[in-house]
Amino acid sequence: MKNPLSENYKFDENDLETIELAKNGDKKALEQIIKDNQNYIYNIALRMVFNPEEAKDITQEVLIKVITNLSRFEAKSKLRTWIYRIAVNHILNFKKTSGEKMHANSFSIYGNLIDETPDYELPDNSNYSVDMKIIVEEVKYSCMFGMLLCLDREQRMVYVLGAMFGVTDKTGAEIMNISRDNFRQKLSRARKDMYSFMNNKCGLVNKNNPCRCEKKTKELLDVGYVNPQSLRFNVNYYNTIEKEVGKKLNEFINLSEEVCEDLFRTQPFQISPDFAAYFKELINSGKFKDIFNYN
């Protein structure tokens, strides 16, 4: 799979031909553009909103905007810049999500919630159909996704792009439509905020901290925050972010803050729902053809 966010991602003649065919309504070309980008859009959306169903809806809405506005794309800019700017603008302007409503959107409040969650020994695995190691990983990922929601939306987006997906300041600035210096400043602030919190709370970052994922597991299972029968994050993936996006390209990472980012980059890179099949059916519909004048 190509990484559309990589600095090394460049168009070749096949890419340009695919774009021109798609702009003229070629169904296979449209499907290819969807397949090339749906996993990345979905994984960004998931980290922005916490809830997989809402991330699915957002991804679908972004892809609809992409294919219905493709005729406006000019090859003067990179297609990935154009697509991910649509994605970023859509997510940043999206109504408040259930995840944002459920979580504190504040590191101090989130930290208090962690402190108030009692510690217990791991429950007996025989009571669950899912292996306890998988459940503990789900607890870890759920907590880290909750941490992301403590950043405001713009900080969160910059952190997801720059710290987790290794987007350079050049690419990040293009996608966010801000200056490279502004992107670096926002990323630096988000990194510092995340590291400050995790260094003071998370046992994975600082062994002197008492918080351990396995000790919080029983309580989070009991209150329903984690549901073994319906895992949100430790499910339906084939790779980690780190392996999917390749070697990180940023040269301005503070080594202490990198400890946190290494944890986030080992999160699952999830397989998106197959939007190509959905859009194939949509594209073949008479209504779609009439609206967008596709053949």
N, C-alpha and C positions, 0 to 999 in steps of 0.2 A: 504494500500500500504506500502510495506517495504521501509524504507529509507536506500538506499545503502551507504550513506555517514556517517551514524551514527556509532559511536564508538562501539555501542552495537550490530551492525549488524554482525551476525556470521552464518557461514554455518551450516546447519544440514544435516542429511543423505539425505533428499530429494534434497537439493541444490547440493550436490556432485553427486547424481544420475542424476539430470538434466544436469549438466555440461558434464558428461560422455556420456549421450545420445546425447547431442548437438554436441559433438566432433565427434560422429559417424554419424552425419547427421540426427538425429531425428528431424522432422519438428516441432512437438509440443514443444519440449525442446528448440529449437532455438527461437521459438515465445515467450516462457516464459521469456527467458533472455532479449529479445528485450523489452517486456512489462515492465519488472522490472526496466529497466534503461532509456527508451526513454524520460520519462517526466523530469527526472533530467538532462540528457544531454541537452535536448532542453532548459530548463530554464537557465542553465549555459550559453549555447551558445547565447541565446537571450540577456543576460546581458553583453555579451562580444561584440556583434556586432550591437545591437540596432534594426536591421531590422528583423521582423519575418520571411520573406521569406528566407533571408540568414541564419537565425538560423535553419530553417527547412532543408535547403540544407546541412548545416554543420552536423546536427544531423544524417541525412541519410548517409552521407559519413563516419561519425564515426562508425555507426552501421554496415556498409558494411565492414569496416576494422576489427571490432570486430568479425563478424561471419566468415569472410574469413581467419582470423588468429587464430581462436579458437583452432585449432589442436595444436598450439604451446604453449597454456596455460598449465602450470604445477601447480598442486594444492599446490606447496610449498609456493606460495604467495596467497593473497586474490584475488578473481576474481574482486572485486570492484576496488582494486588498479590497476590491470591490465587494466580494461576497462577505468577507468577515467584517467589513464596516457595516454592512446591512445587519449582520448578526449582532454586532456590538450595540448598534443603535436600538435595535428591537429589544434586546435584553435589558438595556439600561432604562428604557422607557416603559417596560412591562409593568403591569399593575402589581401591587404587593402580593407576593406569593404566600402559600400556606407555610412554607418553611421559614420565611422571614417573619411571619406572624407568630409562629411557634417558638422561635428562638429569640434570644435577648437583643441581638444586634448591638451588643455592648460587651467588651472583654471583661469588665468588672462584674457585671451581672452574671455572665456565663461562668466566670471563675467561681462566684458564690454558689451557683447551682452545682458545679462539680464538687465543691467542698461539702455541700449538704447531701450529696449522694452517698449513702452509707457503703462501707466496704464489707464484703462477704467472701467466703470461700466459693470457688466455682461449684455450681450445682452438679448433681449426678447426671452424667451424659446420657444415661439410659432413659431419662425422661424426655429426651428430644430426638427427633429423627435426623437432625443435622449434627455433624461432628462439632464438639465444643470448641476446637481450634478455629473453625470457620466462624462460629458465633463470636468469639473473642475478637477476631479480625474485623467482623462487622461492627462491633462496639468501637474499636479503634477508628475505623473509617467514619462512622457516624459522628463521633466526637470531633474529628478533624474537619468534617464537612460543616459541623456546627460552628467551629472556630472561624471558618471562612465567612460565615454570615455575620460575624462580629465586625468585619470590615464594611464600610459603606460600599454601595454598588460599584462606584468607579474604582475605588481602591481594590475591591475584590476582582474586578475584571483585569486590572493591570497586574495584580498578583498572579492570577490564573494564567494569563498570557506569558508574563515575563518570568516568574519564578517557577511555575509548574511545567509550562509547555516550552520553555526555553526560547521564547521569541526575543529577538534582538531589539534594541532601542529603535533601530531604523524601521523594522517591520512593525513593531508595536506602535510607533508614532504614526505610521501610515494608516494602520487599522483604526486607531483611536482618534485619528484626525487632530493630533496635537503635535507640538514640537518634540524632537528627540530629547532635548534637555528636560522638558516637562514630564515626558514619560519616565525618564531616569529618576527624577525627583519623586514622582508618585510611587514608583516601584520601591525606591529606597525607604520611603516612609512606611509603606505597607509591610516591607520586610522587617523593619525595626519593630513595628507594632506587633507583628506575629511572633517574632523571636522573643520579645519582652514577655509576652503572655506565656508562651510555651516554656521558656526558661524558668519561669516562676511557678508553673503549674504542672507541666507534663513530665512524668517520669521517663518517657522515651527520650526526651531531650536532656534532662538534668536528673541524674540518678538520685540526687538528694531530695527530689520531690516525692512525696508519698503516693501520688496518684498512679495507679496501675490499672490497665484496661481489664485484666482478669478479675480484679477485686470489685470493679463496678458492674460486672456482667450480670450477676444475679439480680441486682436491683433494677437494672435497665430492662431485663427480661420480665420481671414481675410487674413493672409499671407499663409495659407495652411499648417502650421507646424502641426496642429492638424486637422484631418478630422473626423467629427462626423459619417460619413457613412463608415469609415474604421478605426476603433480604433485599435491601435497597442497593447496596454498594459492592458487597463481596460475592457477586453473582454475574453471570453472563458476560464474561470477559476472556480474552485470549492473551493479554499482554499487560504490562505495566506502562504507565505514562513514560517513564524513563526509557524503556526499551523501544517504545513506539516512536517517540520523537527523536531518539538518538542523543548523541553527546550534546550537552548544553553549550550554547555558543556565547553566552554573556561572559564578559571579562571583568565585570564590576561587582561580582558577588562577594559580600563580606563573608569570611570563612565561618564565623560564628553563626550567622544567619543561615548558612548553607546546611547546617544540621537539620533545621526545620524543613527546608525545601527538599532535602533528600527523602524525608519521610513522606511529604506530599507527592513527590515524583514516583514513589513506589506504589501509589494508589492504582487500582485497576483502571485500565483504559477500556471502557466498556463498548460492546458492540451495539450500535444504534439499531432501533427498529428498522425494518426494511422499507424505507420510504420510496425507494425506486419502484417497488411493486405498486404502492399506493398511487404514485404519480403516473405510472403507466396506465392504470385504469382511468385516472382523471383526465389524462391527455387524450385518451381515446374517446372520451365522452363528447357528445355533440355540443353540450353547453360550453365546454372548454374551447373547442374549436371556434365557436361563434364569437366568444368574447375576445380571444387573442389572435384570431385569424390564422390559426395553424392549419396546415394541410393534413 
